[in-house]
Amino acid sequence: MVKRIFNFIMVAASAAAFLASCSAGGAKVTVTNDSELDRINETVEIDFADLLESHPDLTAENVTVYNAKGVQIPSQFYQEMDGKSVLLFQATVPAGTSACYTIKAGEREDFPVMAYSRYVPERLDDYAYENNLIAGRVYGPALSDPRTFGPDVWLKCTDRLIVDEWFAKGDYHHNYGDGMDCYKVANTLGGGALAPYSDGKIYIGDNYASYQHICDGPIRTKAYFNYDGFDVEGKNVSATRELTLDANSRFIKTAMTFYTDGETLPVVLGAVLHDVVAREDGEGYISFTEKASDSSDPERDGNISIGLVLSPSAKTIGTDTLDGHAVIKAVAVPGTATEVWTGSGWSQGGIESPEAWAKTVRDFAYIVANPLKVKMK
């Protein structure tokens, strides 16, 4: 009986603290997790224009975010290409609960950049990106081979940002203790991309033709890419890619838009297969683990894991193996973005087994299908 009374008091005290934290000054944001999984460091996106309606004193320079304990947490303000202003922070919300955050004017702490990307003119127009968990690059017009939509996967075993160091060193195929590039792309979809297909053939477009860097910060890096037209069974197809990578995530979000004649376009979200040791196909996702593919010693360099997740809103046909790729078949609408996520992991960088990776991808697909609910007042 004493223990039950104590537990009741603790729950009541926690509820009172939550209500008190949500009733003080500033804009209150309640983040609710109705799902069955704890959500750890998940990005919350706020339209800054909505904030300004009730808090006109807020600016890009003074906006701050606090957790329920009154501690300032990392946040990021940036503008989209269309001029929309966005405020980001990351929430941690156990399953079946809510968490309260306060947004108000204050002195912004100098939080370190955790998500970063840049154009790399010193390496044949690469565009590289990374956060504290993963890194990679897409190829630009100056590179003669490969010519591909597909990204290269770089493997990290440090939470430091290392892209600039690796390019400066020029020897990123060797592991100096913080990771390496031991993943082979060639003229494929590499670590995961959306592309048209027909009659068992994937139509892989060219390297990006132009880019625009949008932001870096403690929460997010973002960039846009334009792709010139290419032939798909006599039809000219061009594309744009919106790449978003947030801190603390192994998954890159890509919004891919194809432009061509017709009302629909068959597409696949695919990643090339090498020496696969495990694979799991699920509803709207594929996870697989394989031996290091661009390596003279695959056993030494460990296993690479790849994950593919298609938006639940997409018209999905099913999973398959096509043209040497693991694929999720779907139907895109020309002129309308299709959202996909591609993830990666390394046996020497936090992914201890193929089973652990399969669970990571399975859980992420569940998270995509069950987004957090955000309410502001």
URUR-V775098 format. One record per pair of residues at least 4 apart in sequence whose C-alpha atoms are under 8 Angstrom apart, sorted by sequence separation. I is the first residue (numbers start at 0). J is the second residue. If there is no record, write none. Layout:
i->I j->J
i->I j->J
//
This chain:
i->0 j->4
i->1 j->5
i->2 j->6
i->3 j->7
i->4 j->8
i->5 j->9
i->6 j->10
i->7 j->11
i->8 j->12
i->9 j->13
i->10 j->14
i->11 j->15
i->12 j->16
i->13 j->17
i->14 j->18
i->15 j->19
i->16 j->20
i->17 j->21
i->18 j->22
i->19 j->23
i->45 j->49
i->46 j->50
i->47 j->51
i->48 j->52
i->49 j->53
i->50 j->54
i->51 j->55
i->57 j->61
i->58 j->62
i->65 j->69
i->66 j->70
i->78 j->82
i->79 j->83
i->92 j->96
i->93 j->97
i->119 j->123
i->120 j->124
i->129 j->133
i->130 j->134
i->138 j->142
i->142 j->146
i->161 j->165
i->162 j->166
i->163 j->167
i->164 j->168
i->165 j->169
i->166 j->170
i->174 j->178
i->175 j->179
i->184 j->188
i->185 j->189
i->188 j->192
i->196 j->200
i->197 j->201
i->215 j->219
i->216 j->220
i->230 j->234
i->231 j->235
i->244 j->248
i->280 j->284
i->281 j->285
i->296 j->300
i->297 j->301
i->298 j->302
i->309 j->313
i->320 j->324
i->321 j->325
i->331 j->335
i->332 j->336
i->344 j->348
i->345 j->349
i->346 j->350
i->347 j->351
i->351 j->355
i->352 j->356
i->353 j->357
i->354 j->358
i->355 j->359
i->356 j->360
i->357 j->361
i->358 j->362
i->359 j->363
i->360 j->364
i->361 j->365
i->362 j->366
i->363 j->367
i->364 j->368
i->365 j->369
i->366 j->370
i->22 j->27
i->32 j->37
i->45 j->50
i->50 j->55
i->51 j->56
i->57 j->62
i->65 j->70
i->66 j->71
i->78 j->83
i->79 j->84
i->92 j->97
i->119 j->124
i->120 j->125
i->129 j->134
i->165 j->170
i->166 j->171
i->173 j->178
i->174 j->179
i->184 j->189
i->196 j->201
i->197 j->202
i->214 j->219
i->215 j->220
i->230 j->235
i->231 j->236
i->280 j->285
i->292 j->297
i->297 j->302
i->320 j->325
i->321 j->326
i->331 j->336
i->344 j->349
i->345 j->350
i->346 j->351
i->350 j->355
i->351 j->356
i->21 j->27
i->32 j->38
i->51 j->57
i->65 j->71
i->66 j->72
i->78 j->84
i->79 j->85
i->92 j->98
i->118 j->124
i->119 j->125
i->128 j->134
i->129 j->135
i->165 j->171
i->173 j->179
i->183 j->189
i->184 j->190
i->195 j->201
i->196 j->202
i->214 j->220
i->215 j->221
i->229 j->235
i->230 j->236
i->244 j->250
i->245 j->251
i->279 j->285
i->280 j->286
i->291 j->297
i->294 j->300
i->319 j->325
i->320 j->326
i->331 j->337
i->344 j->350
i->345 j->351
i->346 j->352
i->350 j->356
i->21 j->28
i->50 j->57
i->64 j->71
i->65 j->72
i->77 j->84
i->78 j->85
i->91 j->98
i->118 j->125
i->119 j->126
i->127 j->134
i->128 j->135
i->138 j->145
i->172 j->179
i->173 j->180
i->194 j->201
i->195 j->202
i->213 j->220
i->214 j->221
i->228 j->235
i->229 j->236
i->244 j->251
i->278 j->285
i->279 j->286
i->290 j->297
i->291 j->298
i->318 j->325
i->319 j->326
i->21 j->29
i->63 j->71
i->64 j->72
i->76 j->84
i->77 j->85
i->90 j->98
i->118 j->126
i->119 j->127
i->127 j->135
i->128 j->136
i->138 j->146
i->171 j->179
i->172 j->180
i->194 j->202
i->195 j->203
i->213 j->221
i->214 j->222
i->228 j->236
i->229 j->237
i->243 j->251
i->244 j->252
i->278 j->286
i->279 j->287
i->290 j->298
i->318 j->326
i->319 j->327
i->63 j->72
i->64 j->73
i->76 j->85
i->77 j->86
i->117 j->126
i->118 j->127
i->127 j->136
i->138 j->147
i->171 j->180
i->172 j->181
i->194 j->203
i->212 j->221
i->213 j->222
i->227 j->236
i->228 j->237
i->242 j->251
i->243 j->252
i->278 j->287
i->291 j->300
i->318 j->327
i->319 j->328
i->64 j->74
i->76 j->86
i->116 j->126
i->117 j->127
i->126 j->136
i->127 j->137
i->138 j->148
i->194 j->204
i->212 j->222
i->213 j->223
i->227 j->237
i->228 j->238
i->242 j->252
i->243 j->253
i->277 j->287
i->278 j->288
i->291 j->301
i->317 j->327
i->318 j->328
i->63 j->74
i->75 j->86
i->76 j->87
i->116 j->127
i->117 j->128
i->125 j->136
i->126 j->137
i->137 j->148
i->211 j->222
i->212 j->223
i->226 j->237
i->227 j->238
i->242 j->253
i->276 j->287
i->277 j->288
i->290 j->301
i->291 j->302
i->316 j->327
i->317 j->328
i->74 j->86
i->75 j->87
i->116 j->128
i->125 j->137
i->126 j->138
i->137 j->149
i->138 j->150
i->210 j->222
i->211 j->223
i->226 j->238
i->241 j->253
i->242 j->254
i->275 j->287
i->276 j->288
i->277 j->289
i->290 j->302
i->291 j->303
i->315 j->327
i->316 j->328
i->317 j->329
i->344 j->356
i->74 j->87
i->75 j->88
i->115 j->128
i->116 j->129
i->125 j->138
i->126 j->139
i->137 j->150
i->210 j->223
i->211 j->224
i->225 j->238
i->226 j->239
i->240 j->253
i->241 j->254
i->275 j->288
i->276 j->289
i->289 j->302
i->290 j->303
i->315 j->328
i->316 j->329
i->74 j->88
i->114 j->128
i->115 j->129
i->124 j->138
i->125 j->139
i->136 j->150
i->137 j->151
i->210 j->224
i->225 j->239
i->226 j->240
i->240 j->254
i->241 j->255
i->275 j->289
i->276 j->290
i->288 j->302
i->289 j->303
i->315 j->329
i->316 j->330
i->73 j->88
i->74 j->89
i->114 j->129
i->115 j->130
i->124 j->139
i->135 j->150
i->136 j->151
i->188 j->203
i->209 j->224
i->210 j->225
i->224 j->239
i->225 j->240
i->240 j->255
i->274 j->289
i->275 j->290
i->288 j->303
i->289 j->304
i->314 j->329
i->315 j->330
i->72 j->88
i->73 j->89
i->114 j->130
i->123 j->139
i->124 j->140
i->135 j->151
i->136 j->152
i->187 j->203
i->208 j->224
i->209 j->225
i->223 j->239
i->224 j->240
i->239 j->255
i->240 j->256
i->273 j->289
i->274 j->290
i->288 j->304
i->313 j->329
i->314 j->330
i->59 j->76
i->113 j->130
i->114 j->131
i->123 j->140
i->124 j->141
i->135 j->152
i->136 j->153
i->186 j->203
i->207 j->224
i->208 j->225
i->209 j->226
i->223 j->240
i->224 j->241
i->238 j->255
i->239 j->256
i->272 j->289
i->273 j->290
i->274 j->291
i->287 j->304
i->288 j->305
i->313 j->330
i->314 j->331
i->113 j->131
i->123 j->141
i->124 j->142
i->134 j->152
i->135 j->153
i->207 j->225
i->208 j->226
i->223 j->241
i->238 j->256
i->239 j->257
i->274 j->292
i->286 j->304
i->287 j->305
i->309 j->327
i->313 j->331
i->342 j->360
i->123 j->142
i->134 j->153
i->135 j->154
i->207 j->226
i->208 j->227
i->222 j->241
i->223 j->242
i->238 j->257
i->273 j->292
i->286 j->305
i->287 j->306
i->133 j->153
i->134 j->154
i->156 j->176
i->157 j->177
i->206 j->226
i->207 j->227
i->221 j->241
i->222 j->242
i->237 j->257
i->238 j->258
i->286 j->306
i->133 j->154
i->134 j->155
i->156 j->177
i->157 j->178
i->205 j->226
i->221 j->242
i->222 j->243
i->236 j->257
i->237 j->258
i->285 j->306
i->286 j->307
i->133 j->155
i->155 j->177
i->156 j->178
i->204 j->226
i->205 j->227
i->221 j->243
i->236 j->258
i->237 j->259
i->284 j->306
i->285 j->307
i->132 j->155
i->155 j->178
i->220 j->243
i->221 j->244
i->236 j->259
i->284 j->307
i->285 j->308
i->26 j->50
i->64 j->88
i->132 j->156
i->154 j->178
i->155 j->179
i->204 j->228
i->205 j->229
i->219 j->243
i->220 j->244
i->235 j->259
i->284 j->308
i->313 j->337
i->132 j->157
i->153 j->178
i->154 j->179
i->204 j->229
i->219 j->244
i->220 j->245
i->234 j->259
i->235 j->260
i->283 j->308
i->284 j->309
i->313 j->338
i->131 j->157
i->132 j->158
i->153 j->179
i->154 j->180
i->219 j->245
i->234 j->260
i->283 j->309
i->131 j->158
i->153 j->180
i->154 j->181
i->218 j->245
i->219 j->246
i->283 j->310
i->310 j->337
i->26 j->54
i->130 j->158
i->131 j->159
i->134 j->162
i->152 j->180
i->153 j->181
i->218 j->246
i->283 j->311
i->310 j->338
i->25 j->54
i->131 j->160
i->153 j->182
i->202 j->231
i->217 j->246
i->309 j->338
i->310 j->339
i->130 j->160
i->152 j->182
i->309 j->339
i->310 j->340
i->67 j->98
i->129 j->160
i->151 j->182
i->308 j->339
i->309 j->340
i->67 j->99
i->151 j->183
i->283 j->315
i->307 j->339
i->308 j->340
i->66 j->99
i->67 j->100
i->129 j->162
i->151 j->184
i->285 j->318
i->307 j->340
i->308 j->341
i->66 j->100
i->67 j->101
i->128 j->162
i->150 j->184
i->283 j->317
i->284 j->318
i->306 j->340
i->307 j->341
i->65 j->100
i->66 j->101
i->73 j->108
i->127 j->162
i->149 j->184
i->270 j->305
i->282 j->317
i->283 j->318
i->306 j->341
i->307 j->342
i->47 j->83
i->48 j->84
i->64 j->100
i->65 j->101
i->195 j->231
i->305 j->341
i->306 j->342
i->46 j->83
i->47 j->84
i->64 j->101
i->65 j->102
i->71 j->108
i->73 j->110
i->149 j->186
i->152 j->189
i->270 j->307
i->281 j->318
i->305 j->342
i->306 j->343
i->46 j->84
i->47 j->85
i->64 j->102
i->147 j->185
i->149 j->187
i->150 j->188
i->151 j->189
i->152 j->190
i->269 j->307
i->280 j->318
i->305 j->343
i->46 j->85
i->47 j->86
i->63 j->102
i->64 j->103
i->145 j->184
i->146 j->185
i->147 j->186
i->148 j->187
i->149 j->188
i->150 j->189
i->151 j->190
i->268 j->307
i->304 j->343
i->305 j->344
i->45 j->85
i->46 j->86
i->62 j->102
i->63 j->103
i->145 j->185
i->146 j->186
i->147 j->187
i->148 j->188
i->149 j->189
i->150 j->190
i->285 j->325
i->303 j->343
i->304 j->344
i->44 j->85
i->45 j->86
i->62 j->103
i->63 j->104
i->144 j->185
i->145 j->186
i->147 j->188
i->149 j->190
i->150 j->191
i->268 j->309
i->285 j->326
i->303 j->344
i->304 j->345
i->44 j->86
i->45 j->87
i->62 j->104
i->63 j->105
i->144 j->186
i->149 j->191
i->150 j->192
i->285 j->327
i->303 j->345
i->44 j->87
i->61 j->104
i->62 j->105
i->63 j->106
i->149 j->192
i->284 j->327
i->302 j->345
i->303 j->346
i->43 j->87
i->44 j->88
i->61 j->105
i->62 j->106
i->63 j->107
i->122 j->166
i->148 j->192
i->283 j->327
i->301 j->345
i->302 j->346
i->42 j->87
i->43 j->88
i->61 j->106
i->62 j->107
i->115 j->160
i->301 j->346
i->302 j->347
i->21 j->67
i->42 j->88
i->43 j->89
i->57 j->103
i->58 j->104
i->61 j->107
i->148 j->194
i->301 j->347
i->20 j->67
i->42 j->89
i->43 j->90
i->57 j->104
i->60 j->107
i->113 j->160
i->20 j->68
i->41 j->89
i->42 j->90
i->56 j->104
i->20 j->69
i->40 j->89
i->41 j->90
i->304 j->353
i->17 j->67
i->40 j->90
i->41 j->91
i->39 j->90
i->40 j->91
i->272 j->323
i->38 j->90
i->39 j->91
i->271 j->323
i->272 j->324
i->304 j->356
i->308 j->360
i->38 j->91
i->39 j->92
i->271 j->324
i->272 j->325
i->307 j->360
i->37 j->91
i->38 j->92
i->39 j->93
i->270 j->324
i->271 j->325
i->306 j->360
i->37 j->92
i->38 j->93
i->148 j->203
i->269 j->324
i->270 j->325
i->309 j->364
i->37 j->93
i->38 j->94
i->147 j->203
i->148 j->204
i->269 j->325
i->270 j->326
i->308 j->364
i->311 j->367
i->36 j->93
i->37 j->94
i->147 j->204
i->148 j->205
i->269 j->326
i->310 j->367
i->311 j->368
i->36 j->94
i->146 j->204
i->147 j->205
i->148 j->206
i->268 j->326
i->269 j->327
i->310 j->368
i->35 j->94
i->146 j->205
i->147 j->206
i->148 j->207
i->267 j->326
i->268 j->327
i->30 j->90
i->32 j->92
i->34 j->94
i->35 j->95
i->146 j->206
i->267 j->327
i->268 j->328
i->31 j->92
i->32 j->93
i->33 j->94
i->34 j->95
i->267 j->328
i->268 j->329
i->30 j->92
i->32 j->94
i->33 j->95
i->193 j->255
i->266 j->328
i->267 j->329
i->32 j->95
i->33 j->96
i->265 j->328
i->266 j->329
i->31 j->95
i->32 j->96
i->265 j->329
i->266 j->330
i->31 j->96
i->32 j->97
i->265 j->330
i->266 j->331
i->288 j->353
i->31 j->97
i->140 j->206
i->201 j->267
i->264 j->330
i->265 j->331
i->287 j->353
i->30 j->97
i->31 j->98
i->139 j->206
i->140 j->207
i->263 j->330
i->264 j->331
i->29 j->97
i->30 j->98
i->138 j->206
i->139 j->207
i->140 j->208
i->197 j->265
i->263 j->331
i->264 j->332
i->288 j->356
i->29 j->98
i->30 j->99
i->137 j->206
i->138 j->207
i->139 j->208
i->195 j->264
i->196 j->265
i->263 j->332
i->264 j->333
i->287 j->356
i->29 j->99
i->30 j->100
i->137 j->207
i->139 j->209
i->195 j->265
i->196 j->266
i->262 j->332
i->263 j->333
i->286 j->356
i->287 j->357
i->28 j->99
i->29 j->100
i->195 j->266
i->196 j->267
i->262 j->333
i->268 j->339
i->286 j->357
i->27 j->99
i->28 j->100
i->194 j->266
i->195 j->267
i->261 j->333
i->27 j->100
i->28 j->101
i->193 j->266
i->194 j->267
i->260 j->333
i->27 j->101
i->28 j->102
i->193 j->267
i->194 j->268
i->257 j->331
i->259 j->333
i->286 j->360
i->26 j->101
i->27 j->102
i->193 j->268
i->194 j->269
i->257 j->332
i->258 j->333
i->259 j->334
i->285 j->360
i->286 j->361
i->25 j->101
i->26 j->102
i->192 j->268
i->193 j->269
i->257 j->333
i->258 j->334
i->277 j->353
i->284 j->360
i->24 j->101
i->25 j->102
i->26 j->103
i->191 j->268
i->192 j->269
i->256 j->333
i->257 j->334
i->284 j->361
i->21 j->99
i->25 j->103
i->191 j->269
i->192 j->270
i->256 j->334
i->257 j->335
i->279 j->357
i->20 j->99
i->21 j->100
i->24 j->103
i->25 j->104
i->191 j->270
i->256 j->335
i->257 j->336
i->278 j->357
i->21 j->101
i->190 j->270
i->191 j->271
i->256 j->336
i->281 j->361
i->284 j->364
i->17 j->98
i->188 j->269
i->189 j->270
i->190 j->271
i->255 j->336
i->256 j->337
i->283 j->364
i->17 j->99
i->188 j->270
i->189 j->271
i->254 j->336
i->255 j->337
i->187 j->270
i->188 j->271
i->254 j->337
i->255 j->338
i->187 j->271
i->254 j->338
i->255 j->339
i->253 j->338
i->254 j->339
i->252 j->338
i->253 j->339
i->184 j->271
i->252 j->339
i->253 j->340
i->252 j->340
i->253 j->341
i->251 j->340
i->252 j->341
i->250 j->340
i->251 j->341
i->250 j->341
i->251 j->342
i->128 j->220
i->250 j->342
i->249 j->342
i->250 j->343
i->249 j->343
i->117 j->212
i->249 j->344
i->116 j->212
i->115 j->214
i->116 j->215
i->115 j->215
i->114 j->215
i->115 j->216
i->114 j->216
i->112 j->215
i->113 j->216
i->114 j->217
i->112 j->216
i->113 j->217
i->114 j->218
i->115 j->219
i->116 j->220
i->111 j->216
i->112 j->217
i->113 j->218
i->114 j->219
i->115 j->220
i->116 j->221
i->111 j->217
i->112 j->218
i->113 j->219
i->114 j->220
i->116 j->222
i->110 j->217
i->182 j->291
i->183 j->292
i->181 j->291
i->182 j->292
i->183 j->293
i->181 j->292
i->182 j->293
i->181 j->293
i->182 j->294
i->180 j->293
i->181 j->294
i->130 j->244
i->132 j->246
i->191 j->305
i->129 j->244
i->130 j->245
i->131 j->246
i->132 j->247
i->190 j->305
i->191 j->306
i->128 j->244
i->130 j->246
i->131 j->247
i->132 j->248
i->133 j->249
i->191 j->307
i->130 j->247
i->132 j->249
i->130 j->248
i->181 j->300
i->201 j->321
i->149 j->270
i->182 j->303
i->200 j->321
i->201 j->322
i->199 j->321
i->200 j->322
i->199 j->322
i->89 j->218
i->88 j->218
i->114 j->244
i->87 j->218
i->114 j->245
i->114 j->246
i->80 j->213
i->113 j->246
i->79 j->213
i->78 j->213
i->77 j->213
i->188 j->324
i->77 j->214
i->75 j->216
i->75 j->217
i->74 j->217
i->75 j->218
i->73 j->217
i->74 j->218
i->75 j->219
i->73 j->218
i->193 j->339
i->192 j->341
i->191 j->341
i->190 j->341
i->190 j->342
i->190 j->343
i->178 j->348
i->42 j->218
i->154 j->344
i->155 j->345
i->152 j->343
i->154 j->345
i->156 j->347
i->157 j->348
i->156 j->348
i->155 j->348
i->156 j->349
i->154 j->348
i->42 j->245
i->40 j->247
i->133 j->343
i->133 j->344
i->36 j->362
i->36 j->366
i->43 j->373
i->34 j->366
i->34 j->369
i->33 j->369
i->32 j->370
i->33 j->371
i->32 j->371
i->33 j->372
i->31 j->371
i->32 j->372
i->30 j->371
i->31 j->372
i->30 j->372
i->31 j->373
i->30 j->373
i->29 j->373
i->30 j->374
i->28 j->373
i->29 j->374
i->28 j->374
i->29 j->375
i->28 j->375
i->27 j->375
i->28 j->376
i->26 j->375
i->27 j->376
i->26 j->376
//
